[in-house]
Amino acid sequence: EEVLKPQSTFEVVSMSVDKSGLLKWTTKGETGKLTYTVEQFRWNKWVPVGEVDGIGTSGTNQYSFKITPHSGKNKFRIKQVDYTGQPRVSQPVEYQSSIPVVTFSPEKVSKSIEFSDATMYEIYDQYGNIVKKGYGKEIDATNMAKGVYYLNYDDKMGNFIKK
């Protein structure tokens, strides 16, 4: 007997971000419980920032997810991947953040990197390998090898030298 696998068939009825930073969306036409991945556009790519379990019923379903915006204009979308492996994505929704632009220092690092405010970040080595990622106001760099690194933070891309 054939097992019916859930398929991603959702249609977005509405999607918005409120002033408190809550991404809300309403769907219809789901045909099985699948996880929604919430993605944020930063550093020229869509970055997964969280997951919400789908309800899976065909009627109207409502969801919400607390976002962590970067400074300026933000874009978010939702995505599901079913057994076919083909992602189904929503249209992006925009949100204008009032948080200040984040800066980092120093550019020649011995012990740590300090951000002006807590931010999501990724650090890559010169070969494009991810070295560290997370969220915070400071990155401990004491165990990093000397060299040039690329730093994605806030909605910006920069680099620094570990000395």
N, C-alpha and C positions, 0 to 999 in steps of 0.2 A: 504494500500500500504506500502511496505517496504522501509524505509529510508536507503540509503546506507551510512554506517558509514565509515569514513576514516580508512584505515588499514596501519600499518607500514610495508612497503615493500621496503624501501630504500636500495640501494647498494652503498657502498662507492667506488668511482672511485679513489680518491686520498685524502690524509690527511697529513698535515704537520704543523709545527710551524716555522715561520720565525724569523729572528734575532731580530725584534722589539717586539716579543711576541704575534704575531697574529696567532691564530689557524685558518687554512683554510682547508675547506673540500669541495669536489665535489661529488655529488650524482647523481644517475639515478634511474629510476623506482619507484618514489614516486606515490602513488595513493590516495592522499588526504592531506589536510593541517593539519599537526601535529607539535607540538613544539619539537624542539631538545633540550635536556638538555645536557649541557657540564659538564662533571665530571672530577675531578682531584683525582688521587690516593695519599692520604696522611693519616698518622696515621692508617695504615693497613686497610683502607677502601676507597671506592669511595665516594667522597664528591661532591655534586652538587655545581657548581660555577657560573652558569648562564644559560640563555635560549635564543634560537634563533627560531623565527617562521619559520616553513617549508613553502616552496613555493607550494609544492603539485603536481607539474606537472611531467609527466613521463620522460621528456627529461633530459638533464644535468642541474643541479642546483648548484650554487656556494654560499658558506657561509663563514663567518669569525666571529671570536670572540676574543676580547682582553683578554689574560690570565694574571693572577697574579702568577708568578712562585714562588716556594720556592727554597731554596739553593740546589745545586746539581742536580741530575737527576730527572726530572719530567715526569709523565705519564698523558695523557689526553685521553678521549674517548667521543663519543657522544651516546645519548640514546633517543629512542622514546618509549612511551607507548601508545598503541591504546586501543580501547574499550574492547579488550579481556583481558587487564590487564597484558599481557605478554610483558616484556621489550625487545626491539630489540636494541642491542648494537654493536658498531663498534669495530674493533681491536684497542688497545691503540696505541697512537703515543708518542714517547719519545722526550724530549727536555732537553738539558743540560743548566742549568742556571749558570751565572757567579756571581750572587748576593752572598754576604758573608753569612756565617752561622749565624743564629740568636741565641742570648743567652738571658736569662732573669735573673732579680734579683729584690728583694732579695728572699731567700728561706723561710724566716720567714717574713710574710707580715703584716704590720699594716695598711697602707693607700693605696698603689698602687704597681702594678707590672710594671717594666720598661723593654721593649725589646730593644736590641741593634739596631734594625731596625724595620720598620713597617712590620707586619706579620698577617696572618690569624690565629685566635686562637679559641679554645673551652675550657671551664672550666667545669669539672664535680665534683659533691660532692662524698663523700665516698660510696653512694648508687648507683652511676652511673647516677644520674639525671643531665641534662645539666643546668648549672647555668648562664653562659654568653657565648656569641660567637660574633665574629665580626672581624674587621680588624683595626689594629692601632699599635701605638708604646707604648701605656700606657693603663693599665686597672685600673679603680677605684675600689678598694676593700673595701672601708670604710663601705658599707652596707652589707658585707658578714659576716655570722656567723663564730665563731671560729671553727677551725678544719682543717682536711687534705683535700686538693683538688688535682685533677688531671688536668694537663694543657697540651693540645695539641697545638703546635705552630710550625711554619716553617714546617719541615717534621719530627719533634721530639715529644716525649711524656715525660713529666716530672711531678713533683708534688711540692706542697708548703704547708706551714702551715700558716693559718690566725691566728694571735695571738690577 
